[in-house]
Amino acid sequence: MDFTLEQKKAIAIIKNYLNVVDNPTWTTEYIMDNYDFVVDQIIENSNAIKNLKPSAGILQARESNQSVTFKEGVEAWTITSDIASMLPKPFVKLFY
């Protein structure tokens, strides 16, 4: 199955968040079979944020009498609280 670039980005974010990058169980196909709704939500959130916040590094934007303020740390392609609630808890890696 071919995945779009946006789906690949979302899957990489999920793998990093869950600490399963090297885990053979958590393949791209496994994530798409079980968490496709999370992948779609990450893409939807990212597109919405990019439309509102087109340039990285801008802290405040004002146009006429309208301004937009974002919560700290809200960026495109991040795990937000709504996304985290749809995923299992991240795995803890133990090193000896």
Summary of the structure (lengths in Angstrom):
residues: 96
radius of gyration: 15.9
end to end distance: 37.6
largest distance: 58.1
contacts: 197
relative contact order: 0.20
helix: 45%
strand: 6%
